[in-house]
Every structure is written in structure tokens, then in C-alpha cells.
Amino acid sequence: MSAPDLTAARKIVDEHRKGRVLVSCEVAYRVVESLVATQAALKAQVECTARLAKKLGFTDADIRDFTSQARLALGEVPAIHEAPRDLSVPLRVRGVGRVADEPRALLLALNERPTDDEIRALHDHLSEVVIA
């Protein structure tokens, strides 16, 4: 099923759930079956890409970023509890950007997931900085 067909299939399922469109059980089953098959194929593609990135020498942090973004795009709920990170890798700032809906907030991108202690230390350090 192509991307437009998949979008149409999702719309049919949503409209059926809301009671706006009535479809036979056979049609609903085929739509859901194709959605599940497409999701499975996309998940396999994400895993394959991650393995290839590892072989090509991408960092673990970059591979985690890619897989997290891909899983979010697939509609999966992100894992809140991840395995502890390797603390021998120093925490570094990868980038700083704006938060779209809050003009006084900044988004800080790091190379690794910070511990609670590192977040507190970063806060303490930034609280002392005066920007002229």
C-alpha cells in the first residue's frame, strides 16, 4: 500500500470509529491488516537502517536519536526508562535553539542523556552566567 493509500486507510478507520462511515467487517479487516503490515515493514526498515549506521561508524547517540525520531513518527510512545548511559563519555552541548511556543525558553541538545545530577550542575552553572 502506498503512502496516500495508507493515509486514506487511516482516515477510513478513524471515520468508522467516529461512526461517520460504516464499512463491512471484511473491509475494516483488510484496512487494519494493511496498516499493521505497513507498520511492521517500517519498523523493520528502521532497525535495518540503525544496523547499517552502526556498521558505517555513526555514534551510538546519533543512532539513538534517529531511532527515537523514527519511532515517534511511527506513532510509538517513547521509552521513558532507558538503560543507563556510559558515564565515561563526557556530556557536551550539540546545539542550542529556540522553543517555538515560548519566546523566553531555549532548547539545549546534548550528546548524551544527562543524569539528574548533571542537570542540576548545568542549572547551577547557567544561573551564575550574566549575559551582557
Backbone hydrogen bonds, N-H to C=O, Kabsch-Sander energy under -0.5 kcal/mol:
donor,donor_aa,acceptor,acceptor_aa,energy
6,L,2,S,-2.5
7,T,3,A,-2.4
8,A,4,P,-2.4
9,A,5,D,-2.6
10,R,6,L,-2.4
11,K,7,T,-2.1
12,I,8,A,-2.3
13,V,9,A,-2.3
14,D,10,R,-2.7
15,E,11,K,-2.9
16,H,12,I,-2.4
17,R,13,V,-2.3
18,K,14,D,-1.8
19,G,16,H,-1.0
20,R,15,E,-2.1
21,V,15,E,-1.2
23,V,21,V,-0.6
28,A,24,S,-2.5
29,Y,25,C,-2.6
30,R,26,E,-2.2
31,V,27,V,-2.5
32,V,28,A,-2.6
33,E,29,Y,-2.7
34,S,30,R,-2.2
35,L,31,V,-2.2
36,V,32,V,-2.7
37,A,33,E,-2.3
38,T,34,S,-2.4
39,Q,35,L,-2.6
40,A,36,V,-2.5
41,A,37,A,-2.3
42,L,38,T,-2.5
43,K,39,Q,-2.5
44,A,40,A,-2.3
45,Q,41,A,-2.1
46,V,42,L,-2.2
47,E,43,K,-2.3
48,C,44,A,-2.4
49,T,45,Q,-2.4
50,A,46,V,-2.2
51,R,47,E,-2.2
52,L,48,C,-2.3
53,A,49,T,-2.6
54,K,50,A,-2.0
55,K,51,R,-2.0
56,L,52,L,-2.0
57,G,54,K,-1.2
58,F,53,A,-2.5
63,I,59,T,-2.2
64,R,60,D,-2.6
65,D,61,A,-2.4
66,F,62,D,-2.5
67,T,63,I,-2.7
68,S,64,R,-2.6
69,Q,65,D,-2.4
70,A,66,F,-2.7
71,R,67,T,-2.5
72,L,68,S,-2.2
73,A,69,Q,-2.2
74,L,70,A,-1.6
75,G,72,L,-1.5
76,E,71,R,-2.7
82,E,80,I,-0.9
87,L,85,R,-0.8
89,V,86,D,-1.6
94,R,109,A,-3.4
95,G,109,A,-1.7
97,G,107,L,-2.4
99,V,102,E,-0.5
99,V,105,A,-1.4
100,A,98,R,-0.6
102,E,99,V,-1.5
105,A,102,E,-1.8
107,L,97,G,-3.5
108,L,106,L,-0.5
109,A,95,G,-3.1
109,A,107,L,-0.6
110,L,108,L,-0.5
111,N,92,R,-2.2
119,I,115,T,-2.0
120,R,116,D,-2.3
121,A,117,D,-2.5
122,L,118,E,-2.5
123,H,119,I,-2.5
124,D,120,R,-2.8
125,H,121,A,-2.5
126,L,122,L,-2.8
127,S,123,H,-2.4
128,E,124,D,-0.9
128,E,125,H,-0.7
129,V,125,H,-0.6
129,V,126,L,-0.7
131,I,129,V,-0.5
132,A,130,V,-0.6
